[in-house]
Amino acid sequence: MNEPMLTEEGKQTLNKMINVWPAIMQKRRREKILHVLSLIMASKGTTEAGEDEVIEALKVVVPKSYDPFFHMMEDMEKFKRLTLDTFEDMEAYNALPIQVRRWEKAKNEKPSKSPEQMKVTAFCASPRKNGNTDLLIEEALKGAMSEGAQGEKIVLQKIKMGFCIGCRRCKDSDFERMCSVKDDMTEIYQKIIGSDAIIIGFPIYTGRECAQLSTFLDRWDCLERFKFQATLEPGRKAMVIGTWGYPYIDTYDHVIENVMVVLKLHKIETVEALSACGFEGILHGLDENKKGVLAKFPDELHKAYQAGIGLLKG
């Protein structure tokens, strides 16, 4: 492949990002980036790529979780104010832009049941009681229950839930139990089956879903039986809630989307989603009373209440 021409600044920017990855990955990533860069240059009619074009190509190739690198390149002062300073300065911490975004809904079929006939089960994957994830789930449940639905919240941290052990017994034609692991998930499976709508809320600590949710969704594998036969019939709806510290509202949307895809594999259609951010710094998203800072932002929190109502309406 003929490599595109880069300015000295463009080369430095590309090499800086390439060196972030392990050496074994660098050649493949570089080829992808240069391919995309060539297309960008062709669309702009330029023969030499500078820093801006290289960053544009990088943003196409890498996940949004690489945003901090780009924000440092683009405006180090702003990055410092919104991230680093919040770990040392309460004024900077309190000035963080706390945001909740309710995703735009896609058109879906109207539920066959009225809200009064529906059961909503919420699964909180955050270990923090009264943390921001927990607050959003509570508000979403309140919204659903205000329409007459039955609601229940299950905190994954509090149940006995082992790992999937990969025995694959759930895929055998003669296996009658749901899962070979004997723990609280036996009852949880029945709650999922008996629900009309599911709420899943989780924090993001390391650029992916937290450990509690990862383990939980691994254990859903037994809902797919012998020869890919599904336990769940179509018709259930879901809301997915993701929270994180980094102060940009779309940085980890791809993680939320990954959870939606898992639900879709089990014939559960996500009709509501919430992203929430800005929960980092000295108190790590909590106030002085160790409660989620979202409690101080009722307008943002109310978006979860409205989403809970929307969950029942498809």
C-alpha positions as a LaTeX table, in Angstrom:
\begin{tabular}{lrrr}
\hline
Residue & $x$ (\AA) & $y$ (\AA) & $z$ (\AA) \\
\hline
Met1 & 0.00 & 0.00 & 0.00 \\
Asn2 & 1.29 & 3.45 & $-0.90$ \\
Glu3 & 1.36 & 5.41 & 2.33 \\
Pro4 & $-0.18$ & 8.89 & 2.28 \\
Met5 & 2.08 & 11.89 & 2.75 \\
Leu6 & 2.06 & 13.36 & 6.26 \\
Thr7 & 3.36 & 16.62 & 7.62 \\
Glu8 & 5.90 & 16.41 & 10.42 \\
Glu9 & 3.13 & 17.32 & 12.88 \\
Gly10 & 0.92 & 14.60 & 11.38 \\
Lys11 & 3.66 & 12.00 & 11.75 \\
Gln12 & 4.23 & 12.94 & 15.39 \\
Thr13 & 0.51 & 12.66 & 16.17 \\
Leu14 & 0.23 & 9.27 & 14.46 \\
Asn15 & 3.34 & 7.87 & 16.18 \\
Lys16 & 2.18 & 9.15 & 19.57 \\
Met17 & $-1.05$ & 7.16 & 19.26 \\
Ile18 & 0.58 & 4.09 & 17.69 \\
Asn19 & 2.92 & 3.83 & 20.67 \\
Val20 & $-0.07$ & 3.57 & 23.03 \\
Trp21 & $-0.69$ & 0.02 & 21.79 \\
Pro22 & 1.39 & $-3.13$ & 22.37 \\
Ala23 & 3.97 & $-3.69$ & 19.62 \\
Ile24 & 2.16 & $-6.82$ & 18.39 \\
Met25 & $-0.88$ & $-4.66$ & 17.48 \\
Gln26 & 0.87 & $-1.67$ & 15.98 \\
Lys27 & 1.32 & $-2.79$ & 12.37 \\
Arg28 & $-2.34$ & $-3.74$ & 11.89 \\
Arg29 & $-3.63$ & $-0.57$ & 13.58 \\
Arg30 & $-1.28$ & 1.59 & 11.53 \\
Glu31 & $-2.50$ & 0.02 & 8.27 \\
Lys32 & $-6.15$ & 0.65 & 9.20 \\
Ile33 & $-5.47$ & 4.24 & 10.20 \\
Leu34 & $-3.53$ & 5.00 & 7.02 \\
His35 & $-6.25$ & 3.42 & 4.87 \\
Val36 & $-8.92$ & 5.61 & 6.47 \\
Leu37 & $-6.60$ & 8.61 & 6.28 \\
Ser38 & $-6.21$ & 8.05 & 2.51 \\
Leu39 & $-9.99$ & 8.12 & 2.09 \\
Ile40 & $-10.28$ & 11.31 & 4.15 \\
Met41 & $-7.55$ & 12.98 & 2.11 \\
Ala42 & $-9.21$ & 11.93 & $-1.16$ \\
Ser43 & $-12.54$ & 13.36 & $-0.02$ \\
Lys44 & $-10.85$ & 16.66 & 0.87 \\
Gly45 & $-8.64$ & 16.74 & $-2.20$ \\
Thr46 & $-5.47$ & 17.13 & $-0.11$ \\
Thr47 & $-2.09$ & 15.56 & $-0.85$ \\
Glu48 & $-0.58$ & 15.91 & 2.63 \\
Ala49 & $-2.19$ & 15.13 & 5.99 \\
Gly50 & $-1.59$ & 17.18 & 9.10 \\
Glu51 & $-2.56$ & 16.66 & 12.73 \\
Asp52 & $-6.25$ & 17.39 & 12.15 \\
Glu53 & $-6.60$ & 14.78 & 9.40 \\
Val54 & $-4.69$ & 12.18 & 11.41 \\
Ile55 & $-6.92$ & 12.72 & 14.45 \\
Glu56 & $-9.99$ & 12.47 & 12.21 \\
Ala57 & $-8.76$ & 9.10 & 10.89 \\
Leu58 & $-7.90$ & 7.89 & 14.39 \\
Lys59 & $-11.40$ & 8.69 & 15.62 \\
Val60 & $-12.87$ & 6.50 & 12.89 \\
Val61 & $-10.64$ & 3.53 & 13.73 \\
Val62 & $-10.53$ & 3.49 & 17.55 \\
Pro63 & $-13.42$ & 3.28 & 20.06 \\
Lys64 & $-14.74$ & 6.41 & 21.77 \\
Ser65 & $-13.04$ & 5.27 & 24.97 \\
Tyr66 & $-9.84$ & 6.77 & 23.49 \\
Asp67 & $-11.40$ & 10.24 & 23.82 \\
Pro68 & $-9.06$ & 11.28 & 26.67 \\
Phe69 & $-6.07$ & 11.05 & 24.33 \\
Phe70 & $-7.74$ & 13.31 & 21.78 \\
His71 & $-8.93$ & 15.76 & 24.42 \\
Met72 & $-5.38$ & 16.07 & 25.72 \\
Met73 & $-4.11$ & 16.74 & 22.20 \\
Glu74 & $-6.85$ & 19.24 & 21.38 \\
Asp75 & $-7.00$ & 21.28 & 24.61 \\
Met76 & $-4.75$ & 20.24 & 27.50 \\
Glu77 & $-5.97$ & 23.09 & 29.72 \\
Lys78 & $-9.60$ & 22.01 & 29.38 \\
Phe79 & $-8.66$ & 18.37 & 29.96 \\
Lys80 & $-6.78$ & 19.35 & 33.13 \\
Arg81 & $-9.71$ & 21.44 & 34.41 \\
Leu82 & $-12.33$ & 18.73 & 33.79 \\
Thr83 & $-10.31$ & 15.72 & 34.94 \\
Leu84 & $-7.03$ & 16.20 & 36.79 \\
Asp85 & $-8.02$ & 19.26 & 38.86 \\
Thr86 & $-11.15$ & 17.52 & 40.17 \\
Phe87 & $-8.96$ & 15.15 & 42.21 \\
Glu88 & $-7.34$ & 18.00 & 44.16 \\
Asp89 & $-9.78$ & 20.90 & 44.17 \\
Met90 & $-13.33$ & 20.74 & 45.58 \\
Glu91 & $-14.31$ & 23.80 & 43.56 \\
Ala92 & $-13.31$ & 22.02 & 40.35 \\
Tyr93 & $-15.06$ & 18.85 & 41.56 \\
Asn94 & $-18.30$ & 20.71 & 42.24 \\
Ala95 & $-18.08$ & 22.44 & 38.86 \\
Leu96 & $-18.09$ & 19.17 & 36.91 \\
Pro97 & $-20.78$ & 19.08 & 34.20 \\
Ile98 & $-23.09$ & 16.35 & 35.54 \\
Gln99 & $-25.16$ & 15.12 & 32.62 \\
Val100 & $-27.82$ & 12.52 & 31.87 \\
Arg101 & $-28.82$ & 11.83 & 28.28 \\
Arg102 & $-31.97$ & 9.96 & 27.36 \\
Trp103 & $-31.32$ & 8.25 & 24.05 \\
Glu104 & $-33.64$ & 8.90 & 21.14 \\
Lys105 & $-36.16$ & 6.09 & 20.87 \\
Ala106 & $-36.69$ & 3.95 & 17.82 \\
Lys107 & $-40.19$ & 3.08 & 16.70 \\
Asn108 & $-41.42$ & $-0.12$ & 18.32 \\
Glu109 & $-44.63$ & $-2.06$ & 18.51 \\
Lys110 & $-47.00$ & $-1.05$ & 21.26 \\
Pro111 & $-47.07$ & $-3.52$ & 24.17 \\
Ser112 & $-49.89$ & $-6.05$ & 24.15 \\
Lys113 & $-50.47$ & $-5.45$ & 27.87 \\
Ser114 & $-51.54$ & $-2.36$ & 29.77 \\
Pro115 & $-49.00$ & $-0.97$ & 32.30 \\
Glu116 & $-51.12$ & $-2.32$ & 35.17 \\
Gln117 & $-50.55$ & $-5.85$ & 33.85 \\
Met118 & $-46.79$ & $-5.49$ & 33.49 \\
Lys119 & $-43.89$ & $-6.56$ & 35.72 \\
Val120 & $-40.65$ & $-4.59$ & 35.58 \\
Thr121 & $-37.48$ & $-6.09$ & 37.07 \\
Ala122 & $-34.45$ & $-3.85$ & 37.52 \\
Phe123 & $-30.94$ & $-5.21$ & 37.96 \\
Cys124 & $-28.44$ & $-2.86$ & 39.58 \\
Ala125 & $-24.86$ & $-3.87$ & 38.81 \\
Ser126 & $-23.35$ & $-1.11$ & 40.94 \\
Pro127 & $-22.00$ & $-2.08$ & 44.37 \\
Arg128 & $-22.74$ & 1.44 & 45.65 \\
Lys129 & $-25.99$ & 1.86 & 47.54 \\
Asn130 & $-27.45$ & 5.29 & 46.68 \\
Gly131 & $-24.77$ & 5.81 & 44.06 \\
Asn132 & $-25.58$ & 7.47 & 40.75 \\
Thr133 & $-26.45$ & 4.21 & 38.98 \\
Asp134 & $-28.72$ & 3.21 & 41.86 \\
Leu135 & $-30.44$ & 6.62 & 41.87 \\
Leu136 & $-31.19$ & 6.41 & 38.15 \\
Ile137 & $-32.60$ & 2.90 & 38.49 \\
Glu138 & $-34.80$ & 3.96 & 41.40 \\
Glu139 & $-36.19$ & 6.89 & 39.40 \\
Ala140 & $-36.80$ & 4.70 & 36.35 \\
Leu141 & $-38.69$ & 2.19 & 38.51 \\
Lys142 & $-40.73$ & 4.99 & 40.07 \\
Gly143 & $-41.68$ & 6.17 & 36.58 \\
Ala144 & $-42.80$ & 2.69 & 35.53 \\
Met145 & $-44.70$ & 2.12 & 38.77 \\
Ser146 & $-46.43$ & 5.49 & 38.46 \\
Glu147 & $-48.20$ & 3.98 & 35.45 \\
Gly148 & $-49.38$ & 1.02 & 37.51 \\
Ala149 & $-46.67$ & $-1.55$ & 36.76 \\
Gln150 & $-45.24$ & $-3.88$ & 39.40 \\
Gly151 & $-41.59$ & $-3.11$ & 40.07 \\
Glu152 & $-38.69$ & $-4.90$ & 41.73 \\
Lys153 & $-35.01$ & $-4.03$ & 42.06 \\
Ile154 & $-32.31$ & $-6.67$ & 42.49 \\
Val155 & $-28.80$ & $-5.56$ & 43.48 \\
Leu156 & $-26.33$ & $-8.00$ & 41.92 \\
Gln157 & $-23.75$ & $-7.29$ & 44.63 \\
Lys158 & $-26.12$ & $-8.77$ & 47.22 \\
Ile159 & $-27.00$ & $-12.06$ & 45.53 \\
Lys160 & $-25.01$ & $-15.26$ & 45.45 \\
Met161 & $-23.88$ & $-15.41$ & 41.83 \\
Gly162 & $-21.05$ & $-17.62$ & 40.64 \\
Phe163 & $-19.24$ & $-17.51$ & 37.34 \\
Cys164 & $-20.26$ & $-19.44$ & 34.24 \\
Ile165 & $-17.94$ & $-22.47$ & 34.33 \\
Gly166 & $-18.21$ & $-23.30$ & 30.63 \\
Cys167 & $-19.54$ & $-26.82$ & 31.22 \\
Arg168 & $-22.03$ & $-26.33$ & 28.33 \\
Arg169 & $-24.55$ & $-28.66$ & 29.94 \\
Cys170 & $-27.25$ & $-26.08$ & 29.19 \\
Lys171 & $-26.72$ & $-26.86$ & 25.49 \\
Asp172 & $-27.39$ & $-30.60$ & 25.85 \\
Ser173 & $-30.77$ & $-31.86$ & 24.69 \\
Asp174 & $-31.31$ & $-33.92$ & 27.85 \\
Phe175 & $-30.45$ & $-31.16$ & 30.37 \\
Glu176 & $-33.61$ & $-30.12$ & 32.19 \\
Arg177 & $-32.30$ & $-27.53$ & 34.66 \\
Met178 & $-31.54$ & $-23.99$ & 33.56 \\
Cys179 & $-27.91$ & $-23.98$ & 34.73 \\
Ser180 & $-25.59$ & $-26.48$ & 36.42 \\
Val181 & $-24.29$ & $-23.82$ & 38.84 \\
Lys182 & $-26.41$ & $-23.86$ & 41.99 \\
Asp183 & $-26.86$ & $-20.35$ & 43.35 \\
Asp184 & $-29.34$ & $-17.45$ & 43.42 \\
Met185 & $-29.42$ & $-17.26$ & 39.64 \\
Thr186 & $-31.87$ & $-20.18$ & 39.65 \\
Glu187 & $-34.51$ & $-17.81$ & 41.02 \\
Ile188 & $-33.30$ & $-14.88$ & 38.90 \\
Tyr189 & $-33.92$ & $-16.80$ & 35.68 \\
Gln190 & $-37.55$ & $-17.20$ & 36.65 \\
Lys191 & $-37.80$ & $-13.49$ & 37.41 \\
Ile192 & $-36.43$ & $-12.67$ & 33.95 \\
Ile193 & $-38.88$ & $-15.09$ & 32.32 \\
Gly194 & $-41.73$ & $-13.60$ & 34.36 \\
Ser195 & $-40.89$ & $-9.99$ & 33.50 \\
Asp196 & $-42.40$ & $-7.87$ & 30.75 \\
Ala197 & $-39.60$ & $-5.32$ & 30.96 \\
Ile198 & $-36.02$ & $-5.34$ & 32.22 \\
Ile199 & $-33.88$ & $-2.47$ & 33.49 \\
Ile200 & $-30.12$ & $-2.98$ & 33.61 \\
Gly201 & $-27.95$ & $-0.28$ & 35.16 \\
Phe202 & $-24.19$ & $-0.40$ & 35.56 \\
Pro203 & $-21.12$ & 1.78 & 36.11 \\
Ile204 & $-18.09$ & 1.84 & 33.85 \\
Tyr205 & $-14.78$ & 1.85 & 35.69 \\
Thr206 & $-12.21$ & 0.57 & 33.19 \\
Gly207 & $-13.63$ & 1.31 & 29.74 \\
Arg208 & $-16.09$ & $-1.61$ & 29.84 \\
Glu209 & $-19.04$ & $-2.86$ & 31.86 \\
Cys210 & $-18.29$ & $-3.56$ & 35.52 \\
Ala211 & $-17.44$ & $-7.07$ & 36.75 \\
Gln212 & $-20.86$ & $-7.65$ & 38.32 \\
Leu213 & $-22.66$ & $-7.07$ & 35.02 \\
Ser214 & $-20.12$ & $-9.06$ & 33.02 \\
Thr215 & $-20.63$ & $-12.09$ & 35.28 \\
Phe216 & $-24.41$ & $-11.61$ & 35.21 \\
Leu217 & $-24.63$ & $-11.51$ & 31.41 \\
Asp218 & $-22.30$ & $-14.50$ & 31.09 \\
Arg219 & $-24.82$ & $-16.44$ & 33.16 \\
Trp220 & $-27.56$ & $-15.52$ & 30.65 \\
Asp221 & $-25.93$ & $-17.90$ & 28.17 \\
Cys222 & $-28.04$ & $-20.79$ & 29.44 \\
Leu223 & $-31.16$ & $-18.98$ & 28.21 \\
Glu224 & $-30.05$ & $-20.24$ & 24.80 \\
Arg225 & $-30.62$ & $-23.98$ & 24.79 \\
Phe226 & $-29.98$ & $-27.02$ & 22.58 \\
Lys227 & $-29.38$ & $-26.04$ & 18.93 \\
Phe228 & $-29.76$ & $-22.33$ & 19.76 \\
Gln229 & $-33.34$ & $-22.71$ & 20.92 \\
Ala230 & $-34.35$ & $-19.57$ & 22.85 \\
Thr231 & $-35.89$ & $-19.71$ & 26.30 \\
Leu232 & $-37.32$ & $-16.22$ & 25.94 \\
Glu233 & $-39.98$ & $-15.44$ & 23.38 \\
Pro234 & $-40.02$ & $-11.99$ & 21.72 \\
Gly235 & $-41.98$ & $-9.23$ & 23.39 \\
Arg236 & $-39.90$ & $-8.14$ & 26.37 \\
Lys237 & $-38.58$ & $-4.58$ & 26.47 \\
Ala238 & $-35.50$ & $-3.19$ & 28.18 \\
Met239 & $-33.87$ & $-0.04$ & 29.45 \\
Val240 & $-30.08$ & 0.13 & 29.70 \\
Ile241 & $-28.39$ & 2.68 & 31.98 \\
Gly242 & $-24.66$ & 3.35 & 31.87 \\
Thr243 & $-22.75$ & 5.72 & 34.16 \\
Trp244 & $-19.11$ & 6.83 & 34.20 \\
Gly245 & $-16.70$ & 9.37 & 35.59 \\
Tyr246 & $-15.26$ & 10.89 & 32.42 \\
Pro247 & $-17.08$ & 14.20 & 31.83 \\
Tyr248 & $-18.28$ & 13.59 & 28.26 \\
Ile249 & $-21.72$ & 12.15 & 27.64 \\
Asp250 & $-20.96$ & 9.87 & 24.68 \\
Thr251 & $-17.51$ & 8.45 & 25.47 \\
Tyr252 & $-18.78$ & 4.99 & 26.46 \\
Asp253 & $-21.94$ & 4.73 & 24.40 \\
His254 & $-20.39$ & 1.74 & 22.62 \\
Val255 & $-20.34$ & $-0.15$ & 25.95 \\
Ile256 & $-24.05$ & 0.55 & 26.42 \\
Glu257 & $-24.64$ & $-0.64$ & 22.85 \\
Asn258 & $-22.79$ & $-3.89$ & 23.57 \\
Val259 & $-25.23$ & $-4.62$ & 26.42 \\
Met260 & $-28.14$ & $-3.85$ & 24.09 \\
Val261 & $-26.78$ & $-6.38$ & 21.59 \\
Val262 & $-26.61$ & $-9.11$ & 24.27 \\
Leu263 & $-30.23$ & $-8.40$ & 25.20 \\
Lys264 & $-31.23$ & $-8.51$ & 21.54 \\
Leu265 & $-29.62$ & $-11.95$ & 21.23 \\
His266 & $-32.10$ & $-13.04$ & 23.89 \\
Lys267 & $-35.00$ & $-11.41$ & 22.00 \\
Ile268 & $-35.25$ & $-8.46$ & 24.40 \\
Glu269 & $-35.59$ & $-5.13$ & 22.61 \\
Thr270 & $-34.00$ & $-2.08$ & 24.25 \\
Val271 & $-36.46$ & 0.81 & 23.90 \\
Glu272 & $-34.95$ & 3.21 & 26.45 \\
Ala273 & $-31.34$ & 4.05 & 27.29 \\
Leu274 & $-29.62$ & 6.55 & 29.54 \\
Ser275 & $-26.01$ & 7.73 & 29.57 \\
Ala276 & $-24.79$ & 9.63 & 32.62 \\
Cys277 & $-21.35$ & 11.12 & 33.23 \\
Gly278 & $-19.19$ & 13.42 & 35.30 \\
Phe279 & $-18.84$ & 11.19 & 38.37 \\
Glu280 & $-15.13$ & 11.40 & 39.10 \\
Gly281 & $-12.71$ & 13.40 & 41.23 \\
Ile282 & $-12.05$ & 13.80 & 44.96 \\
Leu283 & $-15.27$ & 12.09 & 46.08 \\
His284 & $-15.61$ & 9.87 & 42.98 \\
Gly285 & $-19.11$ & 10.96 & 42.02 \\
Leu286 & $-20.47$ & 11.14 & 45.57 \\
Asp287 & $-21.40$ & 14.10 & 47.74 \\
Glu288 & $-20.22$ & 14.77 & 51.29 \\
Asn289 & $-22.84$ & 12.30 & 52.58 \\
Lys290 & $-21.59$ & 9.50 & 50.30 \\
Lys291 & $-24.67$ & 9.73 & 48.09 \\
Gly292 & $-24.56$ & 10.06 & 44.32 \\
Val293 & $-24.15$ & 13.67 & 43.23 \\
Leu294 & $-27.06$ & 13.21 & 40.84 \\
Ala295 & $-29.35$ & 13.76 & 43.83 \\
Lys296 & $-28.38$ & 17.43 & 43.54 \\
Phe297 & $-29.51$ & 17.56 & 39.90 \\
Pro298 & $-33.26$ & 16.79 & 39.98 \\
Asp299 & $-33.80$ & 17.85 & 36.35 \\
Glu300 & $-31.19$ & 15.37 & 35.16 \\
Leu301 & $-32.52$ & 12.64 & 37.46 \\
His302 & $-36.07$ & 13.24 & 36.21 \\
Lys303 & $-35.01$ & 12.00 & 32.77 \\
Ala304 & $-34.82$ & 8.50 & 34.27 \\
Tyr305 & $-38.36$ & 8.86 & 35.63 \\
Gln306 & $-39.63$ & 9.81 & 32.18 \\
Ala307 & $-37.69$ & 6.93 & 30.62 \\
Gly308 & $-39.37$ & 4.55 & 33.08 \\
Ile309 & $-42.74$ & 5.68 & 31.80 \\
Gly310 & $-41.49$ & 5.34 & 28.22 \\
Leu311 & $-40.30$ & 1.81 & 28.87 \\
Leu312 & $-43.90$ & 0.63 & 29.24 \\
Lys313 & $-45.05$ & 2.29 & 26.04 \\
Gly314 & $-42.60$ & 0.58 & 23.69 \\
\hline
\end{tabular}
